[in-house]
Amino acid sequence: MHSGITGLVDMVYNNSSATVLILDNSTTGMTGHQDNPTTGKTLKGNKAPVLNLVELCKAIGVKNVCVVDPFEQEDVEKVLYEQTQADCLSVIIASRPCELLDKKRPRVAYIVDPMSCIQCELCLEMGCPAISKVNGEIVINDNLCADCGLCLELCRVNAIKKRRIFYYENSKYINCGGWWTRDALD
């Protein structure tokens, strides 16, 4: 939301040919997970009208509006390619709630098996703040991992494995122990 609508209105008015990405994670993440007009709640948590981003874009004159799930990577790539090739203004809304919003959902910690990892660094390229290279090995920081599972899907050699399950209880995460691999939980 914030201040992007004015620019989009100007792009429609000036008959621009561009593709605009709206990243809708059901919160205002940069400033601490506040509700916004797309969530249906006020800052105090009271019920409010829900702003529909697709309807808003169409109401100001954007003719091509697509909604994608950012976790469906093939769909995202296809839509990005199609819309950036179009000779008109288009909007792509990547919509999925932030993984950190549901604090009661069990969390899984991940580990990189150094014996399986081939150091292709594809996991590093996705920009996850929890994944880094330390002393020549790729590691996943449990404290930064949001348990989105994208790294698990991305790793072509199955070097990333589910390690522990955590539950959020009394304002802290409880380790429920156990080791799981991708195969064990599929």
C-alpha positions, 0 to 999 in steps of 0.5 A, spaced: 500 500 500 504 505 502 505 510 497 505 506 490 498 508 488 500 515 486 505 512 481 501 507 478 495 512 477 500 516 473 503 510 469 495 509 467 494 517 466 501 517 461 499 510 458 506 507 460 508 500 458 511 497 464 510 491 469 509 493 476 510 488 482 506 488 488 508 484 494 502 482 498 504 479 504 498 481 508 502 485 513 506 491 513 513 487 514 518 493 514 515 496 520 513 491 524 507 487 522 502 492 522 495 491 519 494 495 513 487 496 508 488 489 505 488 485 511 481 487 514 483 490 520 485 497 523 492 498 527 488 496 533 485 490 531 478 492 529 474 489 523 475 494 517 473 494 510 478 490 506 481 493 500 482 488 494 488 490 490 486 487 484 479 491 484 483 497 486 488 496 480 482 495 475 479 501 478 484 506 476 485 503 469 490 497 469 487 492 464 492 487 465 492 484 473 495 478 474 495 474 481 501 469 483 503 465 489 510 467 490 511 460 492 509 457 485 516 459 482 514 456 475 508 460 475 511 466 477 516 465 472 511 464 466 507 470 468 513 475 469 515 473 462 509 474 459 507 481 462 514 484 461 513 482 454 507 485 453 507 492 450 502 495 455 502 497 463 501 490 467 501 489 474 503 482 478 500 481 485 505 476 488 500 474 494 501 470 500 501 471 507 508 472 511 510 466 514 511 469 521 504 472 522 501 465 525 505 464 531 501 458 533 503 454 527 509 449 528 515 451 525 521 446 522 528 448 523 532 446 517 540 443 516 544 443 510 548 436 510 555 437 508 556 430 506 550 431 500 551 439 499 555 440 492 556 447 494 552 449 488 550 455 492 543 456 489 540 456 496 544 462 497 542 466 490 535 466 493 536 471 498 534 468 504 537 471 510 537 465 514 542 461 509 549 463 509 556 460 508 560 460 514 567 457 514 566 454 507 560 451 509 553 453 507 549 453 514 541 455 516 540 459 522 534 457 526 533 464 529 532 467 522 529 461 518 521 463 517 520 455 515 517 457 508 520 451 505 523 454 499 530 452 500 528 445 501 524 445 494 530 448 491 535 444 493 536 439 487 541 434 491 536 434 497 542 436 502 537 441 506 533 437 511 528 438 516 531 438 523 526 439 528 519 441 530 518 447 534 511 450 537 510 457 539 507 457 547 507 462 552 511 467 548 517 462 546 518 456 541 519 449 544 523 444 541 519 438 540 525 434 538 526 429 532 530 429 526 526 429 519 528 428 512 524 431 506 522 423 504 520 422 511 515 427 511 512 427 504 
